[in-house]
Amino acid sequence: MKKYGFTVVLVSLVFGIGGAITYKEFSTPQYIATGQMSQNDNNYNIISSYNQFISTDRFKASIKSKITKPEWKSIKYSISMTNNANSPFFNVSARSSNAEFSKFLADETMKLLMSEIGSYLSGTNISQLSKPKVVQENISTSKMMKIGMVIFFGILVLLSGLIILCTRFLGQIRNEKYLQDTLGIVDLGTLDLRRDIK
């Protein structure tokens, strides 16, 4: 096993690196559209409630009803909102595999916030500061490393097991009945060729 150690590690490393690169090259690109909004008074604590609003069934149904293009209906997407504490500004983001669709979702989300949030929370006063801008999401380096490590250790264990199996069992006659059991050769006896030395 020791003499194959370097080769096993090298082959596993090549497969691990190759798997990580393949994942990066063939992963479906994701696009994030982000627009900025503002709470137009000093009631910053209410902003966190807007994030709860975009999680409601009513909001999801409203967004779904606005997706009219057939090619968009099957695309998976997510919508989120982020803000900094003690700041009147917050961001609305939409993520999907289609850049135009992501921009559409972010824009419609901001419109719905301004038009419908008042029916949930009294005294809301928000406005849109910027149109959604789209950027392509970078593939996580940590995720690539995890995939590469999983492939590396998987190949390492597989090759190690195969080498152990081959060196311990294949090509060896374990006892006098081995040939009879495996090949059907009748055991006629054992001939001892050793010469006694006096």
C-alpha positions in Angstrom: 0.0 0.0 0.0 2.8 2.4 0.8 4.4 2.2 -2.7 1.1 3.4 -4.2 0.5 6.1 -1.7 1.8 9.0 -3.7 0.0 7.9 -6.9 -3.3 7.6 -5.0 -3.0 11.0 -3.4 -2.0 12.6 -6.8 -4.9 11.0 -8.7 -7.3 12.0 -6.0 -6.0 15.6 -6.0 -6.4 15.8 -9.8 -9.9 14.6 -9.6 -10.7 17.0 -6.7 -9.4 20.0 -8.6 -11.0 18.9 -11.8 -14.4 18.5 -10.1 -14.2 21.9 -8.5 -13.3 23.6 -11.9 -16.1 21.6 -13.6 -18.6 22.8 -11.1 -17.6 26.4 -11.7 -17.7 26.1 -15.5 -21.1 24.3 -15.7 -23.0 25.9 -12.8 -26.0 28.0 -14.0 -25.2 31.7 -13.6 -27.2 33.6 -11.0 -28.1 37.3 -11.3 -29.0 39.6 -8.5 -31.0 42.8 -9.0 -30.8 45.3 -6.2 -32.7 48.6 -5.7 -32.6 51.0 -2.8 -35.5 52.5 -0.9 -35.9 54.9 2.0 -38.0 55.2 5.2 -39.0 58.9 5.0 -39.2 59.5 8.7 -37.4 58.6 11.9 -39.3 55.3 12.4 -36.4 53.1 11.4 -37.5 50.1 13.6 -40.5 49.5 11.2 -38.2 48.6 8.3 -37.7 45.0 9.7 -41.5 44.6 9.3 -41.2 45.1 5.5 -39.1 41.9 5.3 -41.9 40.1 7.0 -44.4 41.5 4.5 -42.5 40.0 1.5 -42.7 36.6 3.1 -46.6 36.7 3.3 -48.8 34.6 1.0 -50.5 37.8 -0.2 -47.3 39.3 -1.4 -46.1 36.1 -3.1 -49.5 35.8 -4.9 -49.2 39.4 -6.0 -45.8 38.8 -7.5 -46.8 35.6 -9.1 -49.7 37.3 -10.8 -47.4 39.8 -12.4 -45.2 37.1 -14.0 -46.8 36.9 -17.3 -44.0 35.8 -19.6 -44.3 32.0 -20.2 -40.5 31.6 -20.1 -40.3 33.1 -16.7 -43.0 31.0 -15.0 -40.7 28.0 -14.4 -37.7 30.0 -13.2 -36.9 29.6 -9.5 -36.3 32.9 -7.7 -35.9 34.5 -4.3 -36.6 38.0 -3.0 -34.9 39.5 0.1 -34.5 42.8 1.9 -31.5 44.1 3.8 -30.9 47.2 5.9 -28.4 48.6 8.4 -29.4 49.4 12.0 -30.3 53.1 12.6 -30.4 53.8 8.9 -33.4 55.0 6.9 -32.1 53.2 3.8 -32.7 49.6 2.8 -32.2 47.4 -0.2 -34.6 45.1 -2.0 -33.0 42.3 -4.0 -34.2 39.6 -6.4 -32.1 36.5 -7.4 -32.7 34.2 -10.4 -30.9 32.6 -13.3 -32.3 35.3 -15.7 -30.9 38.9 -15.5 -34.0 40.5 -17.0 -36.3 38.5 -14.7 -34.3 39.4 -11.6 -34.6 43.1 -12.5 -38.3 42.8 -13.1 -38.9 41.0 -9.7 -36.9 43.7 -7.8 -38.8 46.5 -9.5 -42.2 45.0 -8.9 -41.3 44.2 -5.3 -40.5 47.9 -4.6 -43.8 49.0 -6.3 -45.8 46.5 -4.2 -44.1 47.7 -1.0 -45.1 51.3 -1.8 -48.6 50.4 -2.8 -49.7 47.7 -0.4 -47.6 48.0 2.8 -50.0 50.7 4.1 -52.7 48.1 4.4 -50.5 46.1 6.9 -48.8 48.9 8.8 -50.2 52.3 9.5 -48.1 55.4 9.1 -45.7 53.9 6.6 -43.8 56.4 4.4 -41.4 54.9 2.0 -40.0 55.9 -1.4 -37.8 54.4 -4.1 -34.4 55.9 -4.4 -32.9 53.9 -7.3 -33.8 51.6 -10.1 -32.7 47.9 -9.7 -29.2 47.2 -11.0 -28.2 43.7 -12.0 -24.9 42.0 -11.2 -23.9 38.4 -11.8 -23.3 36.5 -8.6 -19.8 35.2 -8.1 -19.5 31.5 -7.4 -18.6 30.9 -3.8 -14.9 29.9 -3.5 -15.7 28.1 -0.2 -18.4 26.0 -2.0 -15.9 25.1 -4.7 -13.4 24.0 -2.1 -16.0 21.9 -0.3 -16.9 20.1 -3.6 -13.2 19.6 -4.4 -12.5 18.1 -0.9 -15.5 15.8 -1.1 -14.3 14.5 -4.5 -10.7 14.2 -3.3 -11.6 12.1 -0.2 -14.1 10.0 -2.2 -11.5 9.1 -4.8 -8.9 8.6 -2.1 -11.0 6.1 -0.2 -12.1 4.3 -3.4 -8.6 3.8 -4.7 -7.3 2.8 -1.3 -10.0 0.2 -1.0 -9.3 -1.2 -4.5 -5.5 -1.4 -3.8 -6.1 -3.2 -0.5 -8.5 -5.6 -2.2 -6.1 -6.3 -5.0 -3.0 -6.8 -2.9 -4.7 -9.0 -0.3 -7.0 -11.2 -2.3 -6.4 -11.2 -6.0 -3.6 -13.4 -7.4 -3.2 -15.4 -4.2 -4.1 -19.0 -3.4 -5.3 -18.8 0.1 -5.6 -22.6 0.9 -5.5 -26.0 -0.8 -9.2 -25.9 -1.7 -9.1 -22.5 -3.4 -8.6 -23.9 -6.9 -11.3 -26.5 -6.5 -13.8 -24.0 -5.1 -13.2 -21.2 -7.7 -12.1 -23.1 -10.8 -13.5 -26.6 -10.3 -10.0 -28.2 -10.4 -10.1 -31.4 -8.3 -7.5 -31.5 -5.5 -5.4 -34.6 -6.0 -3.1 -34.0 -3.1 -0.2 -31.9 -2.0 3.4 -32.5 -3.0 6.1 -31.3 -0.6 9.2 -30.4 -2.6 11.3 -29.3 0.3 14.4 -31.4 0.9 15.3 -32.3 4.5 18.8 -31.2 5.3 20.7 -33.5 7.7 
